[in-house]
């Protein structure tokens, strides 16, 4: 059983058929997640990694200006 990280709703997924990079949506709260790893199963909210990458890019640009 896979629970939504946001609302703890049962996502009713077949864990054996999931692959890294798959997109999953919660029917209860509407949140979208990406499968990061399958063993153990780890879900990340869609867009979270993109924001982290942008923050790192901005920090790198600041370092270059110095």
C-alpha positions as CSV (number, residue, x, y, z in Angstrom):
1,X,0.0,0.0,0.0
2,X,1.3,3.4,-1.0
3,X,0.2,6.5,0.9
4,X,0.1,10.0,-0.5
5,X,2.9,12.0,1.2
6,X,0.5,15.0,1.4
7,X,-2.8,13.7,2.6
8,X,-2.1,10.0,3.6
9,X,-4.7,8.7,1.1
10,X,-4.1,5.2,-0.2
11,X,-2.9,5.7,-3.8
12,X,-3.9,2.2,-4.8
13,X,-0.8,1.5,-6.9
14,X,0.8,-1.7,-8.0
15,X,4.3,-1.1,-6.6
16,X,5.8,-3.9,-8.8
17,X,4.8,-2.0,-12.0
18,X,6.3,1.4,-10.9
19,X,9.5,2.7,-12.5
20,X,11.7,5.6,-11.6
21,X,10.5,8.7,-13.3
22,X,6.8,7.7,-13.4
23,X,4.3,10.4,-12.6
24,X,1.6,9.7,-10.0
25,X,-1.4,11.8,-9.0
26,X,-3.4,11.6,-5.8
27,X,-7.1,11.3,-6.5
28,X,-8.0,12.7,-3.1
29,X,-5.9,15.9,-2.8
30,X,-4.7,16.3,-6.5
31,X,-1.0,16.4,-5.7
32,X,1.4,15.2,-8.4
33,X,4.4,13.1,-7.5
34,X,7.4,11.6,-9.3
35,X,8.8,8.2,-8.4
36,X,12.4,8.9,-7.4
37,X,13.3,5.3,-6.4
38,X,11.4,2.1,-6.4
39,X,13.3,0.1,-3.7
40,X,12.5,1.6,-1.3
41,X,9.7,3.5,-2.9
42,X,10.3,7.3,-2.7
43,X,8.0,9.9,-4.1
44,X,8.9,13.6,-4.6
45,X,6.4,16.3,-5.4
46,X,6.6,17.3,-9.1
47,X,8.5,20.5,-9.5
48,X,10.5,20.2,-6.2
49,X,13.7,19.1,-7.9
50,X,13.4,21.9,-10.5
51,X,13.2,24.5,-7.8
52,X,16.2,23.0,-6.0
53,X,18.2,23.1,-9.3
54,X,17.3,26.7,-9.9
55,X,18.4,27.7,-6.4
56,X,21.8,26.0,-6.9
57,X,22.2,27.7,-10.3
58,X,21.6,31.1,-8.7
59,X,24.1,30.4,-6.0
60,X,26.7,29.4,-8.6
61,X,26.1,32.6,-10.6
62,X,26.6,34.7,-7.4
63,X,29.9,32.9,-6.7
64,X,31.1,33.8,-10.2
65,X,30.4,37.5,-9.7
66,X,32.7,37.7,-6.7
